[in-house]
């Protein structure tokens, strides 16, 4: 197979992947954000497609779970090899469909390969414990699959945010139904279908159904689906939580939130500004861990702000797939308008616009706001755009209070050469992930990923957390022989 034949668009042109490639009742164009060009047409699922997919998945799952562990493991090793073989082609496509820059697309491919290799190790790990028991009886606790896992994945990092769930869920013996965001249905869905089809995953174990809210709701309420893993907005997460709770579903919700990057008074302004720019503007700020609230000691505020303004005016915007640019477009006009409304509302409430705050098409300028405070969108809400919201503080205690004055956040960070001081502050931050002498956009294929409040529902996945999310306990006892009871 050559390195240019992986993406066969004819496979998913007006089709779904459910028991193989099949015709869809509806379709939509996939639009490249940077150019407005049509990348192809894909099938869109309807709500009624979910029940059929769930039924097929439930039928296929037991045989997949019964497969020898080494055979299941081999599927993921082959998948990793395929991603490596087609690395350049796939990285470029992910870049184009998501509106990213090429290094971002390459990052998704590298992490996808890591997720597959980690998944390959899961079937070969110990999957239970021998428990204490009475003489003559063996007591075992085993981790077993949930059955069918539903995945509702987002547009910003569609490949890895889908695969970080799909790979471990499959590796533990589950069947999976993916509903990718309809704006990135190939990177977040059909690419995975093609990948695992070529890697030898049995038919019916993985399904891909792009669609709107009605498809997601059908997935949440379907009785054959045991777990819903959702990455997206807090508003949609609450809706899924309500529906899932009513149907007694296991839920793993990752909803973003406001992330605080704290710069203490002994930090280097140049290093701090570099970290802030990366954490706030990478992939146009469309990252759930973005450094959207930047707390800077009052003594450094002007110096840091000046450096950020200079960077904002120099960073090139453009088509990330075609040249050396720092920022690409936002995903669509709705997201652009949401970001712009947030900036305008913060300015109207008293924030100072130091740089940016304007756009051309979907390209939103890197923006710096200062004097951001409670009651402003830049303080209270996740912007999900290329906006630095600067907040001044006078003491470490005040910085902690401001950082924790939120409805939840995935990540936080502290920059200071005084390691003991920074660590003491970091321990007080209410976030799922805290980084000392770094910015907030950090992730690895092996770390637990989750956060409190609107950042999620207390669930984490990744690394050691995956076994808790994608499997459940089953208790077995074995006696040497049956014995009578007093009745």
C-alpha positions in Angstrom: 0.0 0.0 0.0 1.5 3.4 -1.0 1.5 6.3 1.4 -1.1 8.2 -0.6 -4.0 5.7 -0.6 -5.2 5.6 3.0 -7.8 8.4 2.6 -10.2 6.8 0.0 -13.0 9.4 0.1 -15.2 7.2 -2.0 -15.6 4.9 1.1 -17.4 7.5 3.1 -18.9 9.6 0.4 -22.6 9.9 1.5 -22.0 6.8 3.7 -21.9 5.7 7.3 -19.7 3.0 8.9 -22.0 0.5 10.7 -21.6 -3.1 9.9 -19.4 -2.0 7.0 -19.7 1.0 4.7 -23.4 1.7 3.9 -25.5 4.4 2.3 -26.7 7.2 4.5 -30.1 8.8 4.3 -28.5 12.3 4.6 -25.2 13.9 3.7 -23.2 17.0 4.2 -20.1 18.7 2.8 -16.9 18.8 4.7 -15.5 22.4 4.5 -11.9 23.4 5.0 -12.0 26.4 7.4 -8.9 28.1 5.9 -10.0 28.2 2.3 -13.8 27.4 2.2 -13.0 24.5 -0.1 -15.1 21.4 0.0 -13.0 18.4 1.1 -15.7 15.9 0.2 -19.2 14.8 1.2 -19.9 12.4 4.1 -23.0 10.5 5.2 -24.9 11.9 8.2 -26.7 9.6 10.6 -30.2 10.1 11.7 -31.5 9.3 15.2 -33.0 6.0 14.0 -29.6 4.8 12.8 -28.4 4.6 16.4 -30.5 1.7 17.5 -29.4 -0.5 14.6 -25.8 0.3 15.2 -26.2 -0.4 18.9 -27.8 -3.8 18.2 -25.0 -4.8 15.8 -22.4 -3.6 18.3 -24.0 -5.6 21.1 -24.0 -8.7 18.9 -20.4 -8.4 17.8 -18.9 -7.5 21.2 -18.9 -11.0 22.9 -16.8 -12.6 20.2 -14.4 -9.6 20.2 -14.0 -10.0 24.0 -13.5 -13.7 23.6 -10.7 -13.3 21.2 -7.2 -14.3 22.5 -5.5 -11.3 24.2 -2.5 -11.4 21.8 -4.9 -11.3 18.8 -6.7 -8.3 20.2 -3.3 -6.6 20.9 -2.1 -7.2 17.4 -5.0 -5.1 16.0 -3.7 -2.0 17.7 -0.1 -2.7 16.8 -1.1 -2.9 13.1 -3.1 0.3 13.5 -0.1 2.1 14.9 2.0 0.9 12.0 -0.6 2.1 9.5 -0.7 5.6 11.1 3.1 5.7 10.9 3.1 4.5 7.3 0.6 7.2 6.2 1.8 9.9 8.7 2.4 12.7 6.2 -0.9 12.2 4.3 -3.0 12.0 7.5 -1.3 14.8 9.3 -1.9 17.1 6.3 -5.6 16.0 6.1 -6.2 16.6 9.8 -4.6 20.0 9.5 -6.9 20.9 6.6 -10.1 19.6 8.1 -9.5 21.2 11.6 -8.1 24.6 10.4 -4.9 24.0 12.3 -1.3 24.5 11.5 0.8 21.6 10.2 2.7 21.0 13.4 -0.7 20.6 15.2 -1.8 17.9 12.6 1.5 16.2 13.1 1.1 16.2 16.8 -2.3 14.5 16.5 -0.8 11.7 14.4 2.1 11.2 16.9 -0.3 11.0 19.8 -2.6 8.7 17.9 0.2 6.3 17.3 1.0 6.4 21.0 -2.6 5.7 21.9 -2.7 2.7 19.7 0.6 1.3 21.1 -0.6 1.8 24.7 -3.9 0.1 23.8 -2.0 -2.9 22.4 -0.5 -3.4 25.9 -3.9 -3.4 27.7 -5.1 -6.9 26.8 -1.8 -8.3 28.0 -2.0 -6.7 31.5 -3.3 -8.3 34.7 -7.1 -7.9 34.7 -8.1 -8.8 38.2 -7.2 -9.8 41.7 -7.3 -12.9 43.9 -9.3 -11.9 47.0 -9.1 -13.3 50.5 -11.7 -16.1 51.1 -12.6 -19.1 53.3 -10.6 -22.3 53.0 -11.6 -24.4 50.0 -13.0 -21.4 48.0 -11.2 -19.3 45.4 -12.4 -15.7 45.2 -11.6 -13.6 42.1 -12.3 -10.1 41.1 -12.0 -9.6 37.3 -12.1 -6.4 35.1 -14.6 -7.1 32.3 -15.9 -4.9 29.5 -19.0 -2.8 29.9 -20.4 -3.9 26.5 -21.1 -1.0 24.1 -19.4 2.4 24.6 -20.7 5.5 23.1 -18.2 8.3 22.2 -19.3 11.9 21.3 -16.2 13.7 20.2 -15.4 17.3 19.5 -13.9 19.3 16.5 -10.8 20.8 17.9 -8.5 17.8 18.2 -10.8 15.2 16.6 -8.4 12.4 16.0 -6.8 12.1 19.4 -9.8 13.2 21.4 -11.8 10.3 19.8 -9.0 7.8 19.7 -8.0 8.3 23.4 -11.4 6.8 24.2 -11.9 4.4 21.2 -8.5 2.7 21.6 -8.7 1.7 25.3 -12.4 1.0 25.1 -11.9 -1.5 22.3 -8.7 -2.9 23.8 -10.6 -3.8 26.9 -13.1 -5.8 24.9 -15.9 -3.3 24.3 -17.7 -2.4 21.1 -17.8 1.3 20.3 -20.1 3.7 18.5 -18.5 7.1 17.7 -20.5 10.2 16.9 -17.9 12.7 15.7 -18.6 16.4 15.3 -20.1 16.9 11.9 -17.6 19.6 11.2 -14.7 17.1 11.4 -16.3 13.8 10.6 -13.3 12.3 8.8 -10.5 13.1 11.3 -12.8 12.3 14.2 -14.6 9.3 12.8 -14.2 7.8 9.3 -10.4 7.9 9.5 -10.7 5.6 12.6 -13.2 3.4 10.8 -10.8 3.0 7.9 -7.8 2.5 10.2 -9.3 -0.3 12.2 -10.9 -1.9 9.2 -7.4 -2.2 7.7 -6.0 -3.3 11.0 -8.3 -6.3 11.2 -10.9 -5.3 13.7 -13.9 -7.6 13.3 -16.9 -6.2 11.6 -19.6 -4.7 13.8 -17.2 -3.8 16.7 -16.8 -0.2 15.7 -19.4 2.1 14.2 -19.1 5.8 13.1 -22.2 7.9 12.9 -21.7 11.6 12.4 -24.7 13.7 13.1 -26.4 16.5 15.1 -27.7 16.7 18.6 -30.6 14.3 17.9 -28.1 11.5 17.1 -26.1 12.2 20.3 -29.3 12.1 22.3 -30.3 8.8 20.7 -26.9 7.4 21.6 -27.3 8.5 25.2 -30.7 6.9 25.8 -30.2 3.7 23.8 -30.5 0.8 26.3 -27.7 -1.2 24.6 -25.1 1.6 25.3 -23.5 1.2 28.7 -21.2 4.3 28.8 -21.2 7.7 27.2 -17.9 9.5 26.9 -18.4 13.1 25.9 -15.9 15.9 25.3 -17.4 19.3 24.6 -19.2 22.3 26.1 -20.6 22.5 29.6 -24.1 23.2 28.3 -24.2 20.0 26.2 -22.5 18.1 29.0 -25.3 19.0 31.4 -27.9 17.8 28.9 -26.1 14.5 28.5 -25.8 14.3 32.3 -29.5 14.7 32.7 -30.4 12.2 30.0 -27.8 9.7 31.1 -28.8 9.9 34.7 -32.4 9.3 33.9 -31.3 6.1 32.0 -28.8 5.1 34.6 -25.8 5.4 32.2 -22.2 5.5 33.3 -20.9 8.9 32.1 -17.4 10.3 31.5 -17.8 14.0 30.8 -14.9 16.4 29.9 -16.2 19.9 29.6 -13.3 22.4 29.7 -13.8 25.3 32.0 -11.6 28.3 32.9 -7.9 27.5 33.2 -5.6 29.8 35.2 -1.9 30.5 34.4 -0.2 32.3 37.3 2.9 34.4 36.9 4.6 35.2 40.2 6.6 38.4 40.8 10.0 36.8 40.4 9.3 35.3 37.0 11.2 36.3 33.9 8.8 38.5 31.8 10.1 37.2 28.5 9.7 33.6 29.5 6.3 34.3 31.0 5.1 36.0 27.9 6.3 33.1 25.7 4.4 30.6 27.9 1.3 32.7 27.9 1.3 33.2 24.1 1.7 29.4 23.5 -0.9 28.4 26.1 -3.5 31.0 25.0 -3.1 31.2 21.2 -2.0 27.6 20.1 -4.7 26.3 17.7 -6.4 29.7 18.0 -7.2 29.0 21.7 -9.6 26.1 20.7 -8.1 23.9 23.4 -9.9 22.8 26.5 -6.7 23.4 28.5 -6.0 26.8 27.0 -4.5 29.5 29.3 -7.6 31.7 29.0 -7.2 33.4 32.4 -3.7 34.8 32.9 -3.0 36.0 36.5 0.1 38.3 36.6 1.6 39.9 39.7 0.9 43.6 39.5 4.6 44.5 39.5 5.1 42.5 36.2 1.8 43.3 34.5 3.0 46.1 32.2 6.1 44.3 31.2 4.3 41.1 30.4 1.5 42.9 28.6 3.9 44.8 26.4 5.6 41.6 25.3 2.3 39.9 24.6 1.1 42.9 22.5 4.4 42.7 20.4 3.9 39.0 19.8 0.2 39.5 18.9 1.2 42.0 16.2 3.9 39.8 14.7 2.4 36.3 14.7 1.3 35.5 11.2 -2.2 34.2 10.5 -3.1 32.1 7.5 -3.7 28.7 6.0 -1.7 26.3 8.2 -1.5 23.7 5.6 0.1 25.9 3.0 2.7 28.0 4.8 4.7 28.9 7.9 1.9 30.5 10.0 1.3 30.6 13.7 -2.5 30.8 13.8 -5.1 29.3 11.4 -8.8 30.0 11.2 -11.5 29.3 13.8 -13.5 26.3 12.9 -16.6 28.2 11.6 -18.5 31.5 11.7 -20.5 30.5 14.7 -17.4 30.0 16.8 -15.9 33.2 15.5 -18.9 35.2 16.4 -19.0 33.6 19.9 -15.4 34.6 20.5 -15.9 38.1 19.2 -19.0 38.6 21.3 -17.0 37.5 24.4 -14.3 40.1 23.6 -16.7 42.9 23.0 -18.7 42.1 26.1 -15.5 42.1 28.3 -14.5 45.5 26.8 -17.9 46.9 27.3 -17.7 45.8 31.0 -14.4 47.7 31.5 -11.6 45.6 30.1 -8.9 47.3 28.0 -8.3 45.9 24.5 -4.5 46.1 24.1 -4.2 44.1 20.8 -6.4 42.2 18.4 -10.2 42.1 18.9 -10.8 41.9 15.1 -11.1 39.3 12.4 -11.1 38.7 8.6 -13.2 35.8 7.6 -12.6 33.0 10.1 -9.1 34.4 11.0 -9.3 36.0 14.4 -6.4 38.1 15.5 -4.5 37.1 18.6 -6.0 39.3 21.3 -4.9 40.7 24.6 -7.3 42.0 27.2 -6.2 43.7 30.4 -8.2 44.6 33.5 -10.4 41.5 33.2 -12.5 40.8 36.3 -15.6 39.1 37.6 -18.8 39.7 35.6 -16.8 39.7 32.3 -17.0 36.7 29.9 -13.2 36.6 29.8 -13.2 36.0 33.5 -16.3 33.9 34.0 -16.4 31.7 30.9 -14.1 29.6 28.6 -13.5 31.8 25.6 -12.3 29.0 23.2 -10.6 31.5 21.0 -7.2 33.2 20.7 -7.7 35.6 23.7 -5.4 36.4 26.6 -7.4 37.7 29.6 -4.9 39.5 31.9 -5.8 39.7 35.6 -3.5 41.5 38.1 -2.9 40.2 41.7 -0.9 41.5 44.6 -0.2 38.4 46.7 0.1 34.6 46.4 -3.0 34.2 48.5 -5.0 36.5 46.2 -3.8 34.6 43.2 -5.1 31.3 44.7 -8.5 32.9 45.5 -8.8 34.3 41.9 -7.7 31.0 40.3 -10.2 29.0 42.4 -13.0 31.5 41.8 -14.5 29.5 38.9 -16.9 26.8 38.1 -14.1 24.4 37.4 -11.0 24.0 35.3 -9.1 21.2 33.7 -5.6 22.8 34.1 -3.7 25.4 35.9 0.0 26.5 35.9 2.4 28.5 38.0 5.6 30.2 36.7 8.3 31.1 39.2 12.0 30.3 39.8 11.1 29.7 43.5 10.2 26.1 43.2 9.1 25.6 46.8 6.9 28.6 46.7 5.4 27.6 43.3 4.7 24.1 44.5 3.0 25.3 47.7 0.7 27.5 45.6 0.1 24.7 43.0 -1.1 22.3 45.7 -3.9 24.8 46.5 -5.3 25.1 43.0 -8.6 23.4 42.3 -7.8 21.9 38.9 -7.4 18.4 37.5 -3.9 19.1 36.2 -1.3 21.6 37.5 2.0 22.4 35.9 4.9 24.3 37.6 7.1 26.4 35.3 5.0 25.6 32.3 1.8 26.8 30.6 -1.6 24.9 30.9 -1.7 23.1 27.5 0.0 19.9 28.6 -1.1 16.3 28.0 0.5 12.9 27.5 -0.9 9.6 26.4 -0.4 8.1 29.9 -1.7 10.7 32.3 -5.2 10.7 34.0 -7.1 13.5 32.3 -10.1 15.2 34.0 -11.1 18.0 36.3 -13.6 19.3 38.8 -16.8 21.3 38.4 -17.7 22.1 34.8 -14.4 20.6 33.7 -16.1 17.2 34.1 -18.2 15.0 36.4 -15.3 13.8 38.5 -14.2 11.2 36.0 -10.8 10.9 34.5 -9.5 8.8 31.6 -6.1 8.1 30.3 -3.2 6.0 31.7 -4.2 4.2 35.0 -7.7 5.7 34.9 -8.8 3.9 31.8 -9.4 0.6 33.5 -11.9 2.3 35.9 -13.7 4.1 33.0 -14.0 1.4 30.3 -14.4 -1.8 32.4 -16.2 -2.9 35.5 -15.7 -5.5 38.2 -17.1 -9.0 38.1 -16.7 -11.3 41.1 -16.2 -15.0 40.7 -16.0 -17.7 43.4 -15.0 -21.4 42.9 -15.3 -24.1 45.4 -13.5 -27.4 45.2 -16.9 -29.2 45.4 -20.4 -28.2 46.1 -21.5 -28.7 49.8 -25.0 -28.7 51.4 -26.4 -25.8 53.3 -28.5 -26.0 56.5 -31.8 -25.4 54.7 
